Amino acid sequence: MRIRHKRLNNKGYNLPEFCATFVVFTLLVLVIAFGSIVPFRYMLANGMVASMVHKAALAEKRSLSSFVLSQDPCIAFAQRCGIEFGAAKIAMVCINKAGATVTIPSGCAVPKDWLPGGKNAPCTYLLQLSQPATIKTLITSDKGLPGVTAPLKVNFNAASCWENLGCDPVTKDFFINE
């Protein structure tokens, strides 16, 4: 009578190690994917705000810059991406060659001393935008950590040079004051 020995083979030998590695790798990818959505949306919103203020600074009149800003297609695109923009605040910042600055809120005229050809000329004119935004996360809860499980509220600030320093031929007023 012969005694049979059962031979061992290597089928299924690496399965426990592979399963553990697969689970850890999958969890790591999910954490990176969910954790990176807020920084990605933050960078996207920051770029949108910079683009929006540049387009507004290219408007013919300062009064039109707020209209250009409100009609920007970036706002609709941002809502589809999980970014909600609030009410923007626009201001004109005038900087003379000595470094003195004056900030003029929207709706107020630039003082005569700060206009091109005025006492403080030459000046650099910047259109400054303060844009609040809410960046949503993929997973939300009632009581959560902002940016992880609750929306992150931020305020973006951007500025762009105002380029139209000409006068309106009809009213003889600078476009920067209209």
Secondary structure, DSSP 8 states (H G I E B T S, - for coil): ----------TTTTHHHHHHHHHHHHHHHHHHHHHTHHHHHHHHHHHHHHHHHHHHHTSSSHHHHHHHHHT-HHHHHHHHTTEEE---EEEEEEEETTS-EEEEETTS---GGGSTTSTT-SEEEEEEEEEEEEE--SS--SS--BTTTB-EEEEEEEEEE-----B-TTT--BGGG-
